[in-house]
Amino acid sequence: MIVLASASPRRRELLSQLGYRFLVHPADVDEDQNPGENPLAYVTRLAREKAQAVFAGYAANVDAQKENPAPIKDVLVLGADTTVIVDGEILSKPADAADAARMLRQLSGRSHSVATGVALVSSERVDTAVEVTFVQFRALGEEEIADYVATGDPLDKAGAYGIQGYAARFIPRISGDYFNVMGLPLSLVNTMIEARLGLRHS
């Protein structure tokens, strides 16, 4: 049984594209960056902690003999965390509209990276990996930024934009996995799940 440790509707939609049946169980973990922690280590740690927290909840239910949809040995929890990185700085979700506008100005006319940490946790082991995609923004005018912020779309997204929506018009090219920018690198995730389930094709 696969469990997605995320409340993100985008991750749910993306994982569905792989054809797996899964449950959704959001994780509640502290997402503050540790002092001196680099962005790739940060997203990898958060993905692992999310998956471990959800797995621990399932294990506790089994130990307490509560109702549980599967034996704990059959539970495989997928955690993920995505962030936007500019000059080594993490751009998380904006605090408000002004903060979103600030981030968009920072992204304007330049390339940045998007990193997603992925973790698979079971009773046997923990596997982690990270995917990085490079995204080019064209130069944005103040009116364009204001119009985009007014849609409300940037406010719940790392880096204040979503590539799959209105902001697609700002992005002339990317290098790497498109789905990674949306929040879940599908090829990487599928490879990891197949390896765990013994489904990898030769």
Steps between C-alpha positions, in 0.01 A plus 500: 500500500639838397424804715567855379615715793377827352194725498597642158230446237768536231706214643186289525416564134858432390532173691168389349659533155736214583204265538562397861219464751584695814364663813562861603613581854644853542801538727540765768869584546703811578613642165754752631843484340779396736791744547759449227288240322535512121184492286546147366558359847198699621248358249638149543472520879144634487390229256647236731347650815156526339508137388636381834234690695219343300656154516535534879128577519416180316739301718342644815155395380622145444667488844178622660300245300291775349332469165762528224462443125810278466766316704787734577741286294294586189494878558722716279485874574603760242611842623605798288602861546562759228671836517620775268866601530660828389865574575496231766196655672181302552183672386218334690133596488456880516370651823267739316445678168792737552732210571375320187576809291849517652570139406377548144729801458785280623416234239445748216735476203717221634534127562434326830478141618215296643593209726273222624608258769330159485489233770356149517458355849403145591560262787817385320683820414496867397596603145556865405585685180487854364411637156609843372351690204622833364235756404548815291275801563470779249514858625178601675349848516350637819151491350540133406616418851210691656248330270634156584510563874140627480387157377600354838679212327851582634400507865499124566799407285873483568673779311163673444412327174356183351634389162176321413282814514506871425877524556571268206509815283807618693708188430658465154702189586595248763779246530396184677180336623190715446301302757770572756415871474136410568603319817568133423766364260301214350779306332713501816204406722393220267853357490520504880158336545568233237829414668322460835217292357725288280332627182802650324525380142833385356 
